[in-house]
Each structure stands twice: as C-alpha cells, then as structure tokens.
Amino acid sequence: NFRLPDGWQARSDRVEEMDAYIIYGHPQGLTGFIQNHFPQGAIVLRSTALIKACYQHHQIDPDLSCLFLNTREQFIDLVYFDRNRLAFFNSFPCRNK
C-alpha cells in the first residue's frame, strides 16, 4: 500500500511496552552517514519516542482513555489511548498566521 521513494529503505522501531513495531522509511544515505560516523548511535523515529513517552505517562491510570496533544513547529501530533491500547496516532500540519 505504500511505496518508498528511490534511495529510501524501510526501517522499524520496536515498542516493547506495547509489543509492537513502527515501520517507516529513511533515506539510505543518511542511514549510512549516521552508522559510519556514530557506530554506537541509534536511529529512532520521533514518533516512536513520543508514543513511548505518552504510553509511560498513561500507565499512571491505564483504565482511563487519554488523548495527548504534542505541538511542534508547523505540526500537531495526537496520541490517543483507549484504556490500555493505542487507538490512534497521527501528525497534522498546522500553520499559525
């Protein structure tokens, strides 16, 4: 259903807390640069870190449904947990006039 642009490779991040994987595309040249110059470094999608952080915060009361809103330059991220299950994650462009 999704085709990566030429020069991109599929990558995945493990989200142990939810027994899940996040699959995404990453430019091959950038991946090689990071691995060559920072061999001990980790490449982690920003969305993976945000979902993990929201999950940890949600564990305070996992029986409740909870919506997290993250704002960043020109985007809004929504993370929604329906009880103890990730039900929705998406990023939306947002411009302020």
C-alpha positions as CSV (number, residue, x, y, z in Angstrom):
1,N,0.0,0.0,0.0
2,F,2.9,2.3,0.5
3,R,5.9,2.7,-1.9
4,L,9.2,4.2,-0.6
5,P,10.9,6.8,-2.8
6,D,14.0,5.8,-4.6
7,G,17.0,5.9,-2.3
8,W,15.0,5.2,0.8
9,Q,14.9,2.0,2.9
10,A,12.4,0.5,5.3
11,R,13.3,0.6,8.9
12,S,11.5,-0.4,12.1
13,D,11.5,0.6,15.8
14,R,10.4,-1.9,18.5
15,V,8.0,-0.6,21.0
16,E,8.4,-3.2,23.7
17,E,5.8,-1.7,26.1
18,M,3.1,-2.4,23.6
19,D,4.6,-5.5,21.9
20,A,4.5,-3.6,18.5
21,Y,6.7,-2.2,15.8
22,I,6.7,1.1,14.0
23,I,7.6,0.8,10.3
24,Y,8.9,3.8,8.4
25,G,11.1,5.0,5.5
26,H,14.5,6.6,6.0
27,P,17.0,7.9,3.4
28,Q,19.7,5.3,2.8
29,G,22.5,7.9,2.5
30,L,21.6,9.4,5.9
31,T,21.4,6.0,7.5
32,G,24.9,5.1,6.2
33,F,26.3,8.5,7.3
34,I,24.9,8.1,10.9
35,Q,26.1,4.5,11.1
36,N,29.6,5.3,9.8
37,H,30.2,8.4,12.0
38,F,28.3,7.3,15.1
39,P,28.6,3.5,15.2
40,Q,27.1,3.4,18.7
41,G,24.3,5.8,17.8
42,A,20.6,4.8,17.5
43,I,18.2,5.9,14.8
44,V,14.8,6.3,16.3
45,L,11.8,7.8,14.7
46,R,10.5,10.9,16.5
47,S,7.0,9.3,16.6
48,T,8.4,6.2,18.4
49,A,9.8,8.3,21.2
50,L,6.6,10.3,21.5
51,I,4.4,7.2,21.6
52,K,6.6,5.6,24.2
53,A,6.6,8.7,26.4
54,C,2.8,9.0,26.2
55,Y,2.5,5.3,27.0
56,Q,4.6,5.7,30.1
57,H,2.6,8.7,31.3
58,H,-0.7,6.9,30.5
59,Q,0.3,4.0,32.8
60,I,-0.5,6.2,35.8
61,D,-4.1,5.2,35.2
62,P,-4.3,2.8,32.3
63,D,-8.0,2.1,32.7
64,L,-8.9,5.6,31.5
65,S,-9.0,6.7,27.9
66,C,-6.5,9.5,27.3
67,L,-5.6,12.0,24.5
68,F,-2.2,13.5,24.3
69,L,-1.5,16.6,22.1
70,N,2.0,17.5,21.1
71,T,2.7,20.8,19.4
72,R,5.8,21.4,17.4
73,E,6.8,23.8,14.7
74,Q,4.2,23.5,11.9
75,F,2.7,20.2,13.2
76,I,0.4,18.9,15.8
77,D,0.7,15.2,17.0
78,L,-2.3,13.4,18.5
79,V,-1.8,10.2,20.5
80,Y,-5.0,8.5,21.8
81,F,-5.1,5.6,24.2
82,D,-8.5,3.8,24.6
83,R,-8.0,2.3,28.0
84,N,-4.6,0.4,27.8
85,R,-4.5,0.2,24.0
86,L,-3.0,2.7,21.5
87,A,-6.0,3.5,19.3
88,F,-4.8,6.4,17.2
89,F,-1.6,8.3,16.3
90,N,-1.2,10.9,13.6
91,S,0.5,14.2,12.8
92,F,-1.2,17.1,11.2
93,P,0.3,20.2,9.5
94,C,-0.6,23.4,11.3
95,R,0.3,26.9,10.5
96,N,-0.2,29.9,12.7
97,K,-0.9,33.2,11.0
